[in-house]
Amino acid sequence: MNTFFAVLFGIAWGAAAAFVNSRIAKKALGKKDAKAAKNARRVQMLVDIAALVLIVLLRNILPFSYETALVSAIISISVLTIVFLMILGKNN
């Protein structure tokens, strides 16, 4: 049961980071500037790193395996960032 909650937490945490990344991308696309897109990608990487580092820092507080949550978050961030950007591309 702890593994289930760790996976669920990781997916939710990764989804939140992916959503933030999609908002950053949407704002950068609105500017229609190559420099804005480059800076947006840098900020997105910082969001990804911060989301994953926070899980590692909370490892003693989390009531489940942080490794499982970390792997779930990594997968979730990767997949959902692509999905959100595809949806964003269809809307524009």
C-alpha positions in Angstrom: 0.0 0.0 0.0 2.9 2.3 0.7 4.2 1.8 -2.8 0.8 2.8 -4.2 0.8 6.1 -2.3 4.4 6.8 -3.3 3.5 6.3 -7.0 0.4 8.4 -6.6 2.3 11.2 -4.8 5.0 11.1 -7.5 2.5 11.3 -10.3 0.7 14.2 -8.7 3.9 16.0 -7.9 5.2 15.5 -11.5 1.9 16.6 -12.9 2.1 19.9 -10.9 5.6 20.5 -12.2 4.6 19.7 -15.8 1.6 22.0 -15.5 3.9 24.9 -14.3 6.2 24.1 -17.3 3.3 24.3 -19.7 2.3 27.7 -18.3 5.9 28.9 -18.7 5.9 27.7 -22.3 2.6 29.3 -23.1 3.9 32.7 -21.8 7.1 32.3 -23.9 5.2 31.4 -27.0 3.1 34.5 -26.6 6.2 36.7 -26.9 7.2 35.0 -30.2 10.9 35.6 -29.5 13.7 33.0 -29.7 15.4 34.5 -26.7 12.2 34.2 -24.6 11.9 30.5 -25.7 15.5 29.9 -24.7 15.0 31.5 -21.3 11.7 29.7 -20.8 13.4 26.3 -21.3 16.0 27.3 -18.7 13.3 28.2 -16.2 11.5 24.9 -17.0 14.7 22.9 -16.2 14.9 24.8 -12.9 11.3 23.9 -12.1 12.0 20.2 -12.9 15.2 20.2 -10.7 13.4 22.0 -7.9 10.5 19.6 -7.9 12.8 16.6 -7.7 15.2 18.1 -5.2 12.2 18.9 -2.9 11.2 15.2 -2.9 14.8 14.2 -1.9 14.8 16.9 0.8 11.5 15.6 2.2 12.6 12.0 2.2 12.7 11.8 6.1 9.2 13.3 6.4 7.5 11.2 3.7 5.7 8.2 5.0 6.6 6.1 2.0 9.6 5.3 -0.2 11.0 8.5 -1.6 12.8 6.5 -4.3 9.5 5.3 -5.7 8.0 8.8 -5.5 11.1 10.2 -7.2 11.0 7.8 -10.1 7.2 8.3 -10.5 7.7 12.1 -10.5 10.5 11.9 -13.1 8.3 9.8 -15.4 5.3 12.0 -14.8 7.2 15.2 -15.5 8.6 13.8 -18.7 5.4 12.4 -20.1 3.0 15.1 -19.0 5.2 17.9 -20.2 5.0 16.4 -23.6 1.2 16.0 -23.4 0.6 19.5 -22.1 2.8 21.0 -24.9 1.0 18.9 -27.5 -2.4 20.3 -26.2 -0.9 23.8 -26.1 0.2 23.4 -29.8 -3.2 22.3 -30.9 -4.8 25.3 -29.2 -2.5 27.8 -31.0 
